[in-house]
């Protein structure tokens, strides 16, 4: 008797797919605006709740746990890739912070934090308020939904473009907040627009890398680890360099 795959669900119709995609996008736009203009730490509360809601939407739309990168079968490969990703980012950041001509990239006033605040942000706010939601949304549910009807390539491209657009609001003050970016592009209106476009393009390309890591490992864990390392370790190095300069 052939083995029955209990994790298998029906492929959603195109109309149902469009409705679910629309619901996901509306939800993401809402939480993005709320995190930017709402009360402090809105993202920390909304992130896990919205991530859970997106997973439920994905399951209702017919996605399996494997479609969303959440299968237990790929946990071990995902963990191996995750460790490698964190170590790779740590090495690159250490070299960047050590070299004088790249150290300016870490001079961002948004992350000039005291030790306690830096640790809290890196190990609580970033994982729960940023990485969890973004990975579940872009490399999990959106990627899974689009892949079902258009294939993995279109899923990676579409989810990465949306991931880039997701960063428009967070990058509005980038040219003024990051001294390295401001020095290169300027802090006038043109510089701010170029900084936003650059952030969107950079994060879209980063999204492609995260999708590839998720594809190779089969797990969101690998992409989430690289995502956290890029944000969390960068924040810790920025805060550490700022503290060293002020000491």
N, C-alpha and C positions, 0 to 999 in steps of 0.2 A: 504493500500500500504506500503511495507517495506521501511524503511529509507535508503536512498542512502548515502554511505560514500564517500564524494567528495575528501577525503584525500587519498583514496586508489589508488595505481598504480600497474602496472603489475610487476610480479617477473622477474628479469633479467635472461637471459639464463646463463649457466655455462661459456660459452665462453666470453660473455659480462662481466660477473662478474670478470673473470680472467683479462680481459683487464683493467677494472676500478681499480681493486686492484693493478695491476702493475703500472698504472698511479699514483695512490695515493702514493705508496711506492717510486717511482722515485721522485715525488714531495717532499716528506718528507725528503728523503736522501739529495736532493739538498739544501733545506732550512736549514737542520741541518748543513751541511758543510759551507754554506754561513754565518750562524749565528756564527759559531765558528771561521772561518778564514777570513770572510769578514770585511767590515768597521764597526766601532762601531755602535751599535743600529740597525744593520741590521734586527735582529729579531723583533724589535719593528715595523718596517715598513712592513716586509714580513709576520709577524704573522697574522694580520687581513686580508691581501690580500689573503694569501694562505687558511686561514680558509673559507673565502667567496667562493673561487674557489672549495674547497673540498665539501662544501654544494651544490653548483651547480652540481658538478660531481655526488654526491649522488642522487640528485633529478633526474638527467638525467638517472641514472642507475635504477630508479624505487623505490627509498626509499621514504617513507612518512616522514612527520615531526616527527611523533611519533617514527619511526624506528631510527631516529637520536637523539632522546631525546629532541626535540625542539618543541613539541606540546604545544599549549597554555592550553590544558586541564590539563596538569600535572605541570603547573607553580606554583600553590599554594602548592601542596605537596612538590615540589622541594624546594620552599622557606623555608618551615618548616624544612626540613632536612638540608638545607644550614645553617640556624641559629644555629641549634644544633651542626653541624659539626664544625663551627667556634668557638663556646663556648668550645667544648670539647678539641680542639687543644690548645686554649688559656690556659685552666687549666693545661693541660699536660706540655706545654712549661713553664708556670710560675713555676711549681714544679721543672722541670728540671733545670731551671736557678737558682733556690733558693738553690738547693742541691749541695754541693761542688764537689761530685764525678761524677755528670752528667753535671756540668757547662762547662767542657772542650769541650763538643760536640758543643757548640756555639762559640768556638774560631776559627773562619774561616777568614783568612786575606782577602778573596775576598769581605767580607761584612763589613769591617772596614770603614764605611762611615760617613761623616758628616750628621747632621740631615736632611738637605734639600735633599741631595742625597739619603739618606735612605728612606725618605718619597716618593720621586719621583720614586724610584725603586720599592718599595713595592706596591704603589697604581696606577702606570702607566705601568712601564716596565713589571713587573710580570704578571698583568692581561692581558695586550694586547700582549706582546711579548712571553709569555710562556703559561699561562693557557688557553687562548682562542684557540690558535692553537692546543695544545695537547689534550684538551677535545673534540673539534670538530673532530679531526683526529682519536683519539684512542677510545674514548667512544661514539663518534657520528657516523661518516661515516664508519670507519673500522668495528666497532662493528655491525652496522646495516647491512652492506653488508654480513659479515660472518654469522650473525644470520639468515639471509634469507635462506641460503642453509645448514647450519650446526647446527643451534640452538644456544640458548643463552650461553650454557656452553662452546662450542667451540669458540664462539665469545669472551667470556671473557678471555679464556686462550690465544688465538692467539693474541688478541689486547694487552694483558698485557705483553706477551713475547716481542712483538714488542716495546712496551713502555719501557721495560727494556733495549733493545738494543739501543733505541733512546738516552739513557743517557751515551753511551760509550764516545763520544767526550766531553761532559760537565764534565766528571769525570776524565779526563786525569791527571789533577794536584791536584786531591783531597787529596792524601796522603801528599803533601807538603803544600797545602793551609789550610787544616783543622788540627789544632794541635792535637786535640783529636784522629783523625784517624791516623795521623802520629805517635803518641806516641804508639798506639796499634800495628800497622802493620809495622811501619818503613817507611822511605822515600827512600829506595833504590829501585832498579828495581822490586824486588819481592814484596815489600810493595805496590808499585804503581799498579802492576798487581792485587794484592789481593784487593786493594781499588776499582779498576774498576769493578772487578767481584762482589764484595760486593754491589757496587752501582747498578749494573745491576740487581742483585738478589733482592735487597731491593725495587727498583722501579717497578720490575715486580710484586712483592707481593702487593705493594701499588696500582698497576694497578688493581689487582683483587678486592681489597677493594673498589676502585673507581667505578669499574664496578658493584659491588653489591649495592653500594649506588645509582647508576644510575638506576639499576633494581628495587629496592624497591620504589624509588620515581617516576620513570618514566621520570625523567628530568635530563638533563645535568647540570642544575643549582646546584643541590646538590653536584655532583662530582666536579664541578668547584669551589664551595665554600671551600670544604675540601682541594682541590689542592692549592688554593690561600692561605688558612690559614697555611698550612704546609710550603709553601715557604715564603709568605709575612710576617707572624708573626715571623717565624724563623729569617728572615733577620733583622727585627726591633729589636728583642731581642739581636741578635748578635751585631748589631751596637750600641745598648744601653749599653751593657756590655763593649764593647771596649771603648766607650766614658767615661764610669765610671772609668775604669782602668787608662785611660790617664789623667783624671781630677786631 
